[in-house]
Amino acid sequence: MIYALIRGHRRFRMALVKRRALVALGVAAVVLVAWGVIASSLSAAKPPGANWSRPEIVRSGNLAVLYPRAWTASLEETTIVIRSGGTRIMVVDYGATHAGSFPPRPDHFELDAHDRHFLSCLGFDGWNVTFTERGQVIQAFVKLSPGTRKADAAEVLDRLVVS
């Protein structure tokens, strides 16, 4: 009889251990699912915007481009090149050649994802923006690195001055 009680107690204890293990696994699964739902609903961290408090300026011919102080600019022949990390904005003034073939400058530049293409002549995915202002044809190529916001690159284009 004592053996039967001990044996029954072991069975009861094993059943209790199994039950606790299943409850712990269930709680862990619920926590993991809840964490996945919460994490997927959070937006990804956005890189900080460029500091426009005291912009720099680069000039070439009839073009002047203002850019954030932390970025760099150079002239490569007749092309203005503005950089920030892997981001590159190249601006060229073609003069009055075929000015009637291109749209006028927009009030504000937007770099839409559907307008982004592989620019084979430059070897990167980006935007090719061509417009006219004051009878001049202006072309800009924009390549963004993951750490640069599209809004900052568009702001550089917005601050381009044609004289």
C-alpha positions as CSV (number, residue, x, y, z in Angstrom):
1,M,0.0,0.0,0.0
2,I,2.8,2.4,0.8
3,Y,4.4,1.6,-2.5
4,A,1.2,2.5,-4.3
5,L,1.0,5.8,-2.5
6,I,4.6,6.7,-3.3
7,R,4.1,5.6,-6.9
8,G,0.9,7.7,-7.1
9,H,2.6,10.7,-5.6
10,R,5.4,10.4,-8.2
11,R,2.8,10.3,-11.0
12,F,1.0,13.3,-9.5
13,R,4.3,15.2,-9.2
14,M,5.3,14.4,-12.8
15,A,1.9,15.5,-14.0
16,L,2.3,18.8,-12.1
17,V,5.8,19.4,-13.5
18,K,4.5,18.7,-17.1
19,R,1.5,21.1,-16.5
20,R,3.8,23.8,-15.2
21,A,6.2,23.4,-18.2
22,L,3.3,23.6,-20.7
23,V,1.9,26.7,-18.9
24,A,5.4,28.3,-19.1
25,L,5.8,27.4,-22.8
26,G,2.3,28.9,-23.5
27,V,3.1,32.1,-21.6
28,A,6.5,32.4,-23.5
29,A,4.7,31.9,-26.9
30,V,2.1,34.6,-26.0
31,V,4.9,37.0,-25.0
32,L,6.8,36.3,-28.2
33,V,3.7,36.9,-30.4
34,A,2.9,40.1,-28.6
35,W,6.4,41.3,-28.9
36,G,6.4,40.6,-32.6
37,V,3.1,42.5,-33.1
38,I,4.4,45.5,-31.1
39,A,7.8,45.5,-32.9
40,S,6.3,45.3,-36.4
41,S,4.0,48.2,-35.7
42,L,6.8,50.5,-34.6
43,S,8.3,52.7,-37.4
44,A,12.0,52.4,-38.1
45,A,14.3,55.0,-36.7
46,K,14.8,57.8,-39.1
47,P,18.2,59.4,-39.6
48,P,18.5,62.9,-38.2
49,G,17.9,65.7,-40.7
50,A,20.6,67.9,-42.0
51,N,21.5,71.0,-40.1
52,W,20.5,74.0,-42.3
53,S,21.3,76.7,-39.7
54,R,24.4,78.0,-41.5
55,P,24.5,76.5,-45.0
56,E,27.6,76.6,-47.2
57,I,27.5,77.7,-50.9
58,V,29.3,76.4,-54.0
59,R,29.2,78.2,-57.4
60,S,29.9,77.3,-61.0
61,G,28.9,79.7,-63.8
62,N,25.3,80.6,-63.5
63,L,24.7,78.1,-60.7
64,A,24.9,78.4,-57.0
65,V,23.9,75.6,-54.6
66,L,23.5,76.0,-50.9
67,Y,24.1,72.8,-48.9
68,P,24.3,71.8,-45.2
69,R,27.5,72.8,-43.4
70,A,28.4,69.1,-42.5
71,W,28.3,68.1,-46.2
72,T,31.1,68.7,-48.7
73,A,31.1,70.2,-52.2
74,S,33.5,70.2,-55.1
75,L,33.7,71.3,-58.8
76,E,34.5,68.6,-61.3
77,E,34.9,70.4,-64.6
78,T,31.5,72.1,-65.0
79,T,29.7,69.8,-62.6
80,I,28.9,70.7,-59.0
81,V,29.1,67.6,-56.7
82,I,27.7,67.7,-53.2
83,R,28.4,64.8,-50.9
84,S,27.4,63.5,-47.5
85,G,28.7,60.0,-46.7
86,G,27.5,57.9,-49.6
87,T,25.0,60.4,-50.8
88,R,25.9,62.3,-54.0
89,I,24.1,65.2,-55.8
90,M,25.6,66.2,-59.1
91,V,24.3,69.4,-60.8
92,V,25.1,70.4,-64.4
93,D,24.1,73.6,-66.3
94,Y,23.8,72.8,-70.0
95,G,22.9,76.4,-70.9
96,A,20.1,77.3,-73.3
97,T,20.5,74.1,-75.5
98,H,17.1,72.5,-76.0
99,A,15.6,74.6,-73.2
100,G,12.1,74.2,-74.7
101,S,12.3,70.4,-74.5
102,F,12.3,70.2,-70.7
103,P,9.7,71.2,-68.0
104,P,10.1,74.3,-65.9
105,R,11.6,74.0,-62.4
106,P,9.0,72.8,-59.9
107,D,8.1,74.9,-56.8
108,H,9.4,72.1,-54.6
109,F,11.4,69.0,-55.5
110,E,10.2,65.6,-54.3
111,L,12.2,62.4,-54.7
112,D,9.4,59.9,-55.2
113,A,10.3,56.2,-55.0
114,H,8.6,55.4,-58.3
115,D,10.9,57.9,-60.0
116,R,14.0,56.2,-58.8
117,H,15.9,54.3,-61.5
118,F,19.2,52.7,-62.2
119,L,21.3,55.4,-63.9
120,S,23.6,53.2,-66.1
121,C,25.9,56.1,-67.1
122,L,26.7,56.7,-63.4
123,G,26.4,53.1,-62.1
124,F,23.9,53.7,-59.3
125,D,20.2,53.7,-58.4
126,G,18.9,57.3,-58.0
127,W,17.0,60.2,-59.5
128,N,17.6,62.1,-62.7
129,V,16.0,65.5,-62.5
130,T,16.0,67.8,-65.5
131,F,14.3,71.2,-65.7
132,T,14.6,74.7,-67.1
133,E,15.0,77.9,-65.3
134,R,15.8,81.4,-66.7
135,G,16.2,79.8,-70.2
136,Q,18.9,77.3,-68.9
137,V,18.7,73.5,-68.8
138,I,19.7,72.1,-65.4
139,Q,20.2,68.5,-64.7
140,A,20.7,66.9,-61.3
141,F,21.6,63.3,-60.5
142,V,20.8,62.2,-56.9
143,K,22.2,59.1,-55.2
144,L,21.1,58.5,-51.6
145,S,22.9,56.5,-48.9
146,P,20.9,54.8,-46.2
147,G,21.9,57.5,-43.7
148,T,20.5,60.4,-45.7
149,R,16.8,61.5,-45.8
150,K,15.2,62.1,-49.2
151,A,13.9,65.4,-47.8
152,D,17.5,66.7,-47.2
153,A,18.5,65.9,-50.8
154,A,15.4,67.6,-52.1
155,E,16.2,70.6,-49.9
156,V,19.6,70.9,-51.7
157,L,17.7,71.0,-55.0
158,D,15.2,73.5,-53.7
159,R,18.1,75.8,-52.7
160,L,19.7,75.7,-56.1
161,V,19.9,79.2,-57.6
162,V,20.2,79.9,-61.3
163,S,21.2,83.5,-62.2
